Amino acid sequence: MMKQIEGVTFDFYETLIHCRNDISRGKAYMHYLMGQGLQAAPWQHDVIYDIFEYYADAYAPNLSEYDKVLFWQEFTRRLFTRTDVSTDGFNQLSRHTEAIRDIFSPGYFQLYPEVIEVLDRLSSRDLLLGVISNWPRGLACFCQELGIFHQLGAIVSSAEIGIEKPDPEIFREASRQLHLSPEAILHIGDQLWDDVNGAKSAGCHAVWLNRGGGGEAGQVISNLSEIEGLIEEINRSIA
């Protein structure tokens, strides 16, 4: 017997958040280095995953501002080492810390305009909420500093559990954290293969978020504010 929707999970990047200037962190970092006359190895996406191992182990949103400065100095040192950037000692390294913090901290991202209202409205209906993302370690800190952590009963990043979407197990992990069966969950994401097909293969309901518009009605939304109506449709079809 099919279950009505009791929980909603979201992809993170380009579903709940986006880069403030629509430039990826890797491109912004390389552009910054070029502007400073610094040479680096070619950017690889694995750099993010490697350097955020340190972030997850050493950073917390409740650190003092002094300790945050020390953290970002060490983060910068490790990042420069990882990407083969040479500097002349600690003083030169320190002058890059603020720029690196701007690029790699949660402040580089912003929530889409409707996110807070949508999460509030879904929570007010007693729906359990979660995030499932192919993302480095430290996702919970990002959610906290972006102001949505308190709404989430599950935060699942691929780097934390060693499984990436579209593997159905990453969706099942979120269902376990929410204490719901997969068929009681609706997943929303901007990637057809990773999000929609992955969630469905785990037994969840799923819908594609295509902010550019297009797609068949009932199978795609263009804004998260459409979720409530979609849930009502699904629940009516099950009743």
N, C-alpha and C positions, 0 to 999 in steps of 0.2 A: 504494500500500500504506500503510495507516494505521500510525502509529508509537505505541509505548508512551510513557507519560508520563515525561519526563526533567526537567521543570521545572514549578514552580508559581509563578504570579503572584497578587498580592493587590491589591485596592483598599486604600486607606489609611484614610480616615475612616469610622467605623462598621463597619469590617471588622477592622482591626488596632487602631485607637485610638478613643477617644471623649472628649468633654469631661468633666472630673472632676465637674462639678456639673450636667451635662446642659443647660447654657445656652450658646448660641453665643457666639463672641467678640464679634460685633457687638452683641448684646443686653447682654452683660456690660459692654462699653465704654460704651454709652449709659446703662446703669444707674449706672455709676460717675460719669459726668459729671453726671448728675442729682443724685446724692448730694452732689457737690461744688458744686452751684449753678452749673454751667457749661452754657452753651448750645452746641448744635452743629447742623450741617445734618442732615437726615434720613439715617439710615444707608443706605448702598448697598453691595452685596456687592463691587463693583469696588474699594472702598477697600482691601480686603485685598490684592488683586492689585497695586494701585498702590504701596502702602507696602512690600510685600515685594520690590519691585524693589531698593529700598535695602538691605533685609535681606540679600538674596542677594549683593549686591556688597560689603557692608561687614562682615558678621558671619561669625565662624568659632568653632566650639566651643572651640578652643584659645587664644582670646584671654585675656589676663590679666584678672583680676577688675576691675582699674582700667579697662582698655580696654572691658570689657563695660559698665561704668557709663557711660562716655562714649558708647558706641554707643547705649544705651537712652535717654540724654538726647536725642541727635539723632533717634532714632526717634520719641520722643514729640513733639519739635518738628515733625517732618514730618507726623506723624499729626494733630496739632492743626491744622496749617495746611491739610491736605487736607480736614478735616472742619469747617473754619471755627470752631474754638474759639479764643476770645480769652483771653490771659493777660497779666498785668502783669509782663513781663520774665522773665529767666532763673531767678531765685530761685523764683518761683511755679511756673514750668514744671518745675523740678527736683523739687519735692515730689510731683509726679504720676508721676515716672519709675518708681518701684518698682511701683506699681499697674499701670501700662501694661505693664511687663515681665511681671508675673504673668498678665495677660490674653493677651498676644500671643506669649509664648515657648512652647517645647515643653512646659514644665511645666504649662501649662493643660490638657494632655491626659494620658491614661494608657492603657496597653495593656490590652486585655481580658485576663482572668486566665490564659487558656490559651495566649496568643500565644508566649511565650518557649519553653515546652515543645514546642509544635507545631513551631516553626521549628527547634529543636534536633533533633527527631526526624526531620524531613524532610531536614535537612542530613546527618544520620548515614546516611541512605539514598542519599547522593550525588545528591540532587535539587537542581537549581539553583533559586534563589529570586529573586523580584523584586517590586517594587511599581509599580503603574500607577495614577495618580490625577489627577483634575481638581483641581489644587492650584496655588497660587502658586509662584513661584521659591523656592528654599531648602529644598526637600523633603529633600535629603540631610542637611542640618544637623538637621532634626527627627528623622530616622531615627537619626542618630548620638547625639543627646542622649537619645533614648528607649531606646537600648541595643540596636537591631536592625540597625544599619548593617553590621556585620561579617558578617551572615548573607546579605546581599543582593548578587547579581551584576548587578542592573539596578534603577535608580531612575528612573522616568519620570514627570515632572509635565507637565501640559498647558501650563503657562505657559513651561516651559523649551523646548518644541519647537513651540509654537504650534498644537497640535492637541488637541482634547478628545474624550474618550469620548462617544458610542459610535463615533467614527470608527475604522475598523479599522486605520488607519496607526499609531495610538498603541500598539496591541497588537503590531504588526509591529516597531516600534522596540524594544520590550522583548525580542522574540524575537531581534533582531539583537544587542542587548547581551548576551544570554545565549548567543549562538551556537547557538541551537536553531531548528528549523523550528517554525512556529506549531502544527502538528498534534501536536507533542511536548510542548505546554504545556497545563496545566490552570489556568484563571483562576477566582478566587473573589472575589465581590463582593456587596454588599447591594442593588444596583440592577439590576432585571431588564433594563431597556432599555440603560443605559449599560454595565453589566458583562457580563451574560449574552449579550444580543443582539450587543453590540459585539464581544466576544471571538469568538463563533461566526462572525461575518461576516469575521473575520480568519483563520479556519481553526483556531482554538484550541478545545480542550474548555473547557466553562464550567459552573459550578454556582452557583446562587443561595444566598447566606447570608441566611437569615431567622431572626434570633435570637428572634423572637416565636413561632416555630413555624408549622406549616401548609405546604402545598405537596405536590406529588406525590413519593413516594419515588424516589430516584435522581436527581431534578432539583433538590433543595433539601437544605441542611443547616442545622442550628440552632446549631452550634458548630464551631469550626475543628478540634477534636479528631477530627471525623468524616472528615477529609480522607484519612488513610491508608487507611481502609477503602474509600473512594470510588476512590482510585487503583488499589487492587487489583482492584476490580470492573471498571474501565475497561480495565486491562491484560489481565485474563482474557478480556474480550469481544473484544479485538484479537488475542490469541494464536491 
